[in-house]
Amino acid sequence: MTDGTIEAAWKAIEGEGADTLTALFETEPDRLSRLVVEEAGIRFDFAKTHLSRGLLDKFVALAEATGFAKARDALFAGEVVNTSEGRAAEHPAERGSGAPDSVARARSLHQRMRALIDAIEAEAMGPIAHVLHIGIGGSALGPHLLIDALGRDADRYDVEVVSNVDGAALEAAFRRFDPQATLVAVASKTFTTTETMLNARSALAWLEEGGVEDPFGRVVALTAAPDKAIEWGVDETRILPFGESVGGRYSLWSSIGFPAALALGWDGFESLLEGAAAMDRHFRLAPPTRNAPLLAAFVDRLYANVKGCETRGLFAYDERLRLLPSYLQQLEMESNGKSVTRDGQPVGRATAPITWGGVGTDAQHAVFQLLHQGTHLVPVEFIASIEAGDTLDEAHHRQLLVNCFAQGAALMAGRANAEDPARAYPGNRPSTTLLLDRVDPATLGALIAFYEHRTFANAALLGINPFDQFGVELGKEIARSLDSGGTDAFDSSTKALLARISG
Ligand SMILES: O=P(O)(O)OC[C@H]1O[C@H](O)[C@H](O)[C@@H](O)[C@@H]1O
């Protein structure tokens, strides 16, 4: 399609969305049957958004104009969709959804990971009780989310994920762990990330100081750059590689998921992959009006591009999912926080909103005032599970869920108060609810794959490449330069700050 057709499709959308949510429920009595999708153990409820029947048709037309279906086919076929880096994006192949040779490659790497886990379980590296996972960004957020959400009752290995270069983070893990019983997993796609390599060196020193005779014998490397890991000193048999075409923030399905597989056991890790594969099938095959990731992307675009919302709020009404907002901050903002299209042209409209959020009910007592009465319109997403994550009196879980549903209802309905404006609620504030049957590996796999595909669908509608992240490079380059004392090129404020710490 031509740029003209795409612009015409956007123009048609940008004039819509004026009806209130309450009015939409009156004029469209079939909203629930149309805007609720049940898939892979998750109920996706988009009914409390401004996605009217007319708008939905127009978004479907936009998807057609932008070549969304072709882009999706290219993703699953393993074509070069990351054009700026000349690579495919093969995270779907990690869970069996992709070109047969990519799937076969991913399977054999998974087998290698499984064999190493079997060996660790058989105490081939001595008795291991603790796993210190060192990585940052995509090499930490995904495994950390999985372990925190699913590993609470697993009673297997005690895993700690350390990402920050601030030594306080690593020291806290050292205090908790016994070096004699610790395995160190160094996770880095590139195996060059400064923070990770410095933390890894300090972990080696700690093993040595703790009396471990061969510290490298306790190190496993999870990387797409095995040569670099060998060069650094890791034995080849303890390197778990993954493909260059698996992006960092999409890599938890690969060997980057190793600590999660250790914490949950191999069966749990496989269920995670199967859940994601179920969502892959849905994303590939469901028609646009029933396709959960695509509908979610329509909602994202509606609020960012029609209603001018600069943020989106995400509240997990489940303690086990407390790390979901930080995981999604990287997935969504690093993928789609861009200003130019795939062809290097200005995008011309808002791209990724700022993703922020927290945990319910805690957040209700802190930030929800602004959501209900503030001057910013924030589309809210609620995530909850029907099955409880605790064994206490069921009043706990009931309170959690009724609070979650009450917030969505209150945001939408509002309440007038002619006498006292300070006590009036404007209402007409949108929300989406994702209700999981339970928080288990399969459902969490499906949920994370849903978010990946939603991010991809947003990028396709905007015409941007979600798989590169050049925005993070300049800061790294300047840090390197400052570290080596080269301040000449910098402003006086930065120079003065450096001088202040240099004594
Ligand atoms: O896995 P690594 O190569 O160590 O990279 C870790 C992280 O750092 C980079 O700066 C990127 O912003 C992230 O996308 C990446 O996940």
The ligand as a Tripos MOL2 file, in Angstrom:
@<TRIPOS>MOLECULE
LIG
   16    16     1     0     0
SMALL
NO_CHARGES

@<TRIPOS>ATOM
      1 O1         22.6360   -9.3140   26.9530 O.co2     1 LIG1
      2 P1         23.5940   -8.1820   26.8140 P.3       1 LIG1
      3 O2         24.3450   -8.2270   25.5180 O.co2     1 LIG1
      4 O3         24.5090   -8.0940   27.9960 O.co2     1 LIG1
      5 O4         22.7390   -6.8500   26.7970 O.3       1 LIG1
      6 C1         21.9980   -6.4230   27.8850 C.3       1 LIG1
      7 C2         21.1070   -5.2610   27.5520 C.3       1 LIG1
      8 O5         21.8920   -4.1180   27.2980 O.3       1 LIG1
      9 C3         21.6930   -3.2960   26.1800 C.3       1 LIG1
     10 O6         22.1930   -2.0350   26.4340 O.3       1 LIG1
     11 C4         20.2980   -3.2130   25.6260 C.3       1 LIG1
     12 O7         19.6910   -1.9790   25.8600 O.3       1 LIG1
     13 C5         19.3800   -4.3140   26.0660 C.3       1 LIG1
     14 O8         18.4890   -4.5900   25.0230 O.3       1 LIG1
     15 C6         20.1310   -5.5600   26.4370 C.3       1 LIG1
     16 O9         19.2040   -6.5410   26.8380 O.3       1 LIG1
@<TRIPOS>BOND
     1     1     2 2
     2     2     3 1
     3     2     4 1
     4     2     5 1
     5     5     6 1
     6     6     7 1
     7     7     8 1
     8     7    15 1
     9     8     9 1
    10     9    10 1
    11     9    11 1
    12    11    12 1
    13    11    13 1
    14    13    14 1
    15    13    15 1
    16    15    16 1
@<TRIPOS>SUBSTRUCTURE
     1 LIG1         1 GROUP 0 **** ****
